[in-house]
Amino acid sequence: MSSIERLAATRIVIAHRLSTVRNADRIYVMQRGRVVQAGNFDELIAVDGLFRRLVERQLT
């Protein structure tokens, strides 16, 4: 991840581990083929939604 983060380029990442996208500028949360949330990590974790539920599941 550190070598990827040093690249000065746009990256599209599909991740199951949410720690992978922790520092992303923009995160799109998809459910059943549709974008249901968008924002950065702090914005998404601050609201009750799919992203926060996924994070909570990974932490337990």
MODELLER restraints for C-alpha pairs under 7 A, 6 or more apart:
rsr = mdl.restraints
at = mdl.atoms
rsr.add(forms.Gaussian(group=physical.xy_distance, feature=features.Distance(at['CA:18:A'], at['CA:55:A']), mean=6.73, stdev=0.5))
rsr.add(forms.Gaussian(group=physical.xy_distance, feature=features.Distance(at['CA:22:A'], at['CA:41:A']), mean=5.88, stdev=0.5))
rsr.add(forms.Gaussian(group=physical.xy_distance, feature=features.Distance(at['CA:24:A'], at['CA:40:A']), mean=6.51, stdev=0.5))
rsr.add(forms.Gaussian(group=physical.xy_distance, feature=features.Distance(at['CA:25:A'], at['CA:40:A']), mean=5.63, stdev=0.5))
rsr.add(forms.Gaussian(group=physical.xy_distance, feature=features.Distance(at['CA:26:A'], at['CA:38:A']), mean=6.88, stdev=0.5))
rsr.add(forms.Gaussian(group=physical.xy_distance, feature=features.Distance(at['CA:26:A'], at['CA:39:A']), mean=5.21, stdev=0.5))
rsr.add(forms.Gaussian(group=physical.xy_distance, feature=features.Distance(at['CA:26:A'], at['CA:40:A']), mean=4.86, stdev=0.5))
rsr.add(forms.Gaussian(group=physical.xy_distance, feature=features.Distance(at['CA:27:A'], at['CA:38:A']), mean=5.48, stdev=0.5))
rsr.add(forms.Gaussian(group=physical.xy_distance, feature=features.Distance(at['CA:27:A'], at['CA:39:A']), mean=5.33, stdev=0.5))
rsr.add(forms.Gaussian(group=physical.xy_distance, feature=features.Distance(at['CA:27:A'], at['CA:40:A']), mean=5.53, stdev=0.5))
rsr.add(forms.Gaussian(group=physical.xy_distance, feature=features.Distance(at['CA:28:A'], at['CA:35:A']), mean=6.29, stdev=0.5))
rsr.add(forms.Gaussian(group=physical.xy_distance, feature=features.Distance(at['CA:28:A'], at['CA:37:A']), mean=5.91, stdev=0.5))
rsr.add(forms.Gaussian(group=physical.xy_distance, feature=features.Distance(at['CA:28:A'], at['CA:38:A']), mean=4.51, stdev=0.5))
rsr.add(forms.Gaussian(group=physical.xy_distance, feature=features.Distance(at['CA:28:A'], at['CA:39:A']), mean=6.84, stdev=0.5))
rsr.add(forms.Gaussian(group=physical.xy_distance, feature=features.Distance(at['CA:29:A'], at['CA:35:A']), mean=5.60, stdev=0.5))
rsr.add(forms.Gaussian(group=physical.xy_distance, feature=features.Distance(at['CA:29:A'], at['CA:36:A']), mean=5.75, stdev=0.5))
rsr.add(forms.Gaussian(group=physical.xy_distance, feature=features.Distance(at['CA:29:A'], at['CA:37:A']), mean=5.05, stdev=0.5))
rsr.add(forms.Gaussian(group=physical.xy_distance, feature=features.Distance(at['CA:29:A'], at['CA:38:A']), mean=6.15, stdev=0.5))
rsr.add(forms.Gaussian(group=physical.xy_distance, feature=features.Distance(at['CA:29:A'], at['CA:51:A']), mean=6.67, stdev=0.5))
rsr.add(forms.Gaussian(group=physical.xy_distance, feature=features.Distance(at['CA:30:A'], at['CA:36:A']), mean=5.59, stdev=0.5))
rsr.add(forms.Gaussian(group=physical.xy_distance, feature=features.Distance(at['CA:44:A'], at['CA:51:A']), mean=6.28, stdev=0.5))
rsr.add(forms.Gaussian(group=physical.xy_distance, feature=features.Distance(at['CA:44:A'], at['CA:52:A']), mean=6.67, stdev=0.5))
rsr.add(forms.Gaussian(group=physical.xy_distance, feature=features.Distance(at['CA:45:A'], at['CA:51:A']), mean=6.65, stdev=0.5))
rsr.add(forms.Gaussian(group=physical.xy_distance, feature=features.Distance(at['CA:45:A'], at['CA:52:A']), mean=4.92, stdev=0.5))
